[in-house]
Amino acid sequence: MFLKQIELKNFRLHTNTSIKFSERLNLIIGGNGQGKTSILEAIYYLCTTKNLNLSSESDVPTFGSYSFEVQGVFFERTENISRFNYDSQKNKKSYFLDDKQIFSSANIIGKFPIVALIQSDHAITLGAPSERRRFVDSVLSQASQTYLQLLIEYNKILKQRGALLSQIRESRDRNLFSQIEVWTEALIKSGSQIIKHRFDFIEEFNPFIKDVYTNIVEKKEIPKVKYNTIEFENYSEISKNLQKKIEASAQDEYRRGINLVGPHRDDYIFTVNDLELRRFGSQGQHKTFQIALRFAQFFYLKDKLAKTPMFLMDDVFGELDKSRAYRISNYIAEIGQSFITLTDLTNIENLNINNGTLVIEVNNGNSIVA
């Protein structure tokens, strides 16, 4: 699978941009603030319906415009034309696939698998647990429609249960306690399934990250991801133990009016040679781990979906030493279609350039194929 062409209209600096891509490596060259990352952002919209940097859609339209549109042509045996548009005056976003409107993003996520290595990835290893949950959820949601639907259902349950807990905190209405029991049962059922899926994922994912990390570092460093959730010996205990933990936290939940227990509170512990990365890792180890996570995501999705994901890399090579840049570039030949932004061609010698490489120069929202 690859993206043949993209069109951007009123998308940040791109008032009317059309680019035909290479099936292999696409280098997007431009200074800071010229619009090169916007191209990656537009590709990400087509593949996920989401913003690459978690920005609001209202921030995207070109100055003076109230809407934007992105259209792309994908190819995998047959062509698919996808289109995403947003109207800020109506606060409405729409997605069309082959001229048929798609009303749920769940019907798109995983159809055009994508991996993005961006500068904000430092938050995965250095930030709050929510950043690590978001990473795992994004990988699993592309790999498994079952997990994606579970996650959507679980978030709805959390919202309803949280609203009831807030009401209980304010009113102490006894009639609400019977309602909370219903939502607690639903949370336990859905939450237990999510924990099981995540645990299985980590077991499958660790060999991928170990392989990538070893090839990047070429040292005897052993990376590992551990899932920090409720304690259980086997899967049959998950529901029971989750229920016990919720019961033990009931008074605190009523007092604070929030959901305190469940997989939305879980974390993932990254280690190198059994030492916790967040506490003991060097800056270089953090960067290597972040890169290894994304390449491991790529190979995991490729294995699970039997499709080759597209790979986005935003200004990554400028932060790497020559040794790591060279080793990472060796993967580029293996990853199918990729899109890499660079501020200039200084580090191009570190990339695995071949005849299928396309160089796109971006200047103030104007794109020229070099």
N, C-alpha and C positions, 0 to 999 in steps of 0.2 A: 504494500500500500504506500502511496505517496501523494503529495499535494502538487498538482501540475501548475496551478495558477491561482493568484489571489488578486482581488480588487478591493481597495479601501476608498471610501467616500466620506469626507468630513471626519476623518479619524485622526484626532490630535493634529499634527502638522500636515498630514496627508489629505489634501482636499480631493484629489482624484489620482490614485496610484494604481497601476496595474503591473504585475510582475509574473513572468513565467519562470518557474523554478527548475533547477536540476533535480534529477532523481537521487542524486548522491549528496555531495557537500555544497552548501550554499553559504558563502562568506558575505556578511553584510557589514560594510565598512562605512564609518562616519564618525565625526566628532561628537562630543557630548551634547545632548539636546537637539540633535539633528533629525531624529525620527527613526533610528535603526531598531531600537527596542520596541517601538510601536508595531513594527512588522511581526515580531514574535508575539506580541500581545494579541494582534488580530488573528494569527494562526491559532492561538490558544482558545480564543472565543469560538472559532469554528469547530474545534475538537471537543470542547467541554461546556460551552455556553457560559463559562465563567471568566472573570478577569484574572490575568496572569499574576498580578501583584495585589489582588484583593481590593483594588480601587473601586470606587463607585462609578457606575456607567455615566452618571451625570458629569463626571470630570473628563470624559473622553471626547465629546464633540469638539470639532475645530472652533476656535474663538469666533463668536458671532453666529454659530450654528446651533440648532436645537436637537439635532439627530445625527446618527452616523450609521453606516452600513458596511458590512464586510461580506464578500462573496468568494467562495473557493471551489475549485474543481479537484476532487479526489479521484484517484484511479486505483482500482483493485479488481481486475478482470473486466469490470464495467465502470463507467464514470458515475460519480455522484456529485451533484451540485448542491452545496450548502450555503445558506445565507442567514446572517444574523444582523438584525437592526434594532436600534433603540431610539425612542422618541422621548426627550426629556420633558416636553410640555404635557404629554399624556402619562409620563413615568411608566412607559411600557416597553418591554423588550420582546422580540419575536424571533423565532428560529424556523427556517424552512429547509426541508430536505427534498430535493427534486420537486420543488414547487408545492410540496405538501407541508402544511404547518405542523410543527411538533410542539405540543403543549407542555411536555414534561422533559426536563433535562436528563432524567434517568434513561430516556429512550435514545440519548445521544452518547452519554458517557460510556466509553469502552468501544464504541463503534469505530472511532478514529483514534486509536491509542496514541498517547503523547507523553513525553517525559521532558521536564523543563529544569535545567540547572541554572539558577539565577542567584544574584548576590544576596538576596534576603534568606537564602538557604542556611546562612549561619545560625538563624534562629532555631533550626531543627536540633542542632547539637548544643547550643548555648542558651536557648530560650526556655519558655515555660512548657509544662507538659502538654498543653493544648497544641503547641507547634508540632510535637512529635506525634500526637494523635492525628492531627490533620494530615501529616505525611503518610502514615500507615493507612488511614481511611481513604486517601486519594488513590493509593496504589490498589488497595483491595476493591474499591468501587469500580475501577476500570477493569479489573480482572474477573469480578464476580457480580453479576446482576442480583444474585441472591443476597449477597452482603449489602449491596447498595440499597435494595428494598428494605432490608432489616434496619439499616442505619436511618433511612427516612422515617420508618415506622417508630423507631426508638426515639428519635428527636421529637416527633409529634407527642409521644407519651410523656416525655420529659416536660414539654411545654404545658400540657394539660395538668400533669401532676404538680408542676411548679406553681401554676396559677392557683390550684386548690390549697397548696401549702401556704401561699401568701395570704389567701383568704382566712385560713385557720389562724394564722399569726395575728391577723387584724381583728377577727370577730370571735374566735373560739366557739364557733357554732358547732354543736355536737352533730348536727345532721351532715356536716361535711366529712366527718370521720369515716362514715360508711362508704362515701364516694372515694375517699383516698385509698381504701382497701382495694377497690376495683382497679385503680390505676397502678397500685403497687404490684398486684399480681401480673398486670400487663408488662410492667417494667422488668420484673424478674424473668418472665418468659422470653421477652425480646432481648434483654440484656445478657442472659445466659448464652443465647445463640451467638451474640456478637463476641463475647469472651471466647467462646469455642473457635469461631472463625479466626480471630486475631491470634490465638495460641497456635493454631495450625499454620497460619501464615508465617509466624516468626520461625517455626521449625523448618519450613520450606525456604525461607528467605535467607537465613544465615549462611548456607553454603554459597549463595550467589555473592553476598557481600564479602565473604572471606576470599573468594577467588579474585574478585576485582581489586580489593584492597592490597592483596599480596602482589598482584601484577603492577600496581602503581608504585608501591613502596619498595618492593624487592628486599624487604627485611623480614626477620622472623618476628613480626608483630601479628598477633592473632586478634582480629576484631570480632565482636559479638553483640547481638541485640537481645536483651532480656525483656520479657513482658512482665510488668509489675502490676498485678491485679489481685483479686481475692485469692486466698490460699485454697487449693483443692488437690486431692490425690488423683482423682479420675473425673471424667466429664460428668458422671452421674451426680457428683457432689456440688457442681457449680450452682444450680438453682437453690439447693438447700442452704449452702453457705452464704449466698447472696441474700437470701431471705433473712438469715440470722443477723447479718451485718446491718441490714435495713432496720430490723426490729431494734437492734441495739442503739441505733442512731435516731430513732423516732422522735424522742423528745427534743433533740437538738434541731431536727428538721422542722418541727412545729414552732419552735422558738425563733428560728432564723428565717423560716419561710422559703427554703430552697432545697433542691435535691442534693443530698450530701453523699449518697452511695450509688455506685453503678459504674459501668464501663466509661462513662463520660468523665470519670475522675481518675482513670488509669494513667499509667506512664510507661515509657520504654527507657530502659537503661542501656546506654552504649558503653561498651568497655573495649579497651585495647590491652592485651595481656592481663586480663582480669582486673585492671584498674579502671575505675569509672572515668570516662572521658570528660564529663562535665566538670569534675573536680580536679583531675590530675593531668588532663591532656594539654599538650603544647598547642600553640597556634597552628603549626604545621599539621599536627595530627587531627585537629578539628577540621581543617580545610580538606585534608585527604579523606576523612570519614564522610564529609558532606558530598564530595564527588563520588566516592564509592557507593553511597546510598542511591544516587541517581542512576549510575551505571548498572547497579544491581537491580534497580527498579526496571530498567530497560530490558535486561535479559530475563527477568522474572515474567514480565508482561509478554514478551516474545514467546516464552515457553508455554505460558498458560493460554494465550489467545491464538497461538499459531498465526500471528500477524506480527509484522515488524513495525514497532512504534516509530513515530517521528521524534527527533531529539532537538530540543532548543537549548542553546547555551548563550547566556548573555554576559559578555565581557569577562569571561572566566580566565582566559589565557594570560591576560595582563597581570593577574595576581599570582601566577605560578612561576616557580623556578624552571630553568630549562629542562632539568632532569624529569620532573613530574609532567611538564607540558609534553615532552617527547613521548613518555610512556602512555599518557592519556590519548595522545594523537594516534597511537597504534590501534586504539579501539574504533576510531572514526571510520576506518575502512570496513569495520564489521557492523556498523549500526544503521546501514541503509541511508535514508534521507535525513540530513541534519542541517540545522540552521545556526550559524555561529556569528555573533556580533563582535566586531573588533573596532577599536578607535583608529587603528592604522594597520599597515601591513608589516610592521616591525617584527612581529612574532610569527610571521607566516611560515618561516623556515622550520618552525617546530610542529607544523601541521602536516598531516599525511595528504598532501596535495596530489591529485591525479587528473586525468583528462576529463573526468566528469564534474570537475569543480566549477561553480559559477560564482563570479565576484560581482556583487551589487554595491554600488556606491550611493550613499544617501546624504543629501545636503538640503537642509531646511524643508524636509518633506518631499523632496524630489528624488526619485530613484532612477539610476542609470546602470545598465548592465555593462561592466567594463570589458 
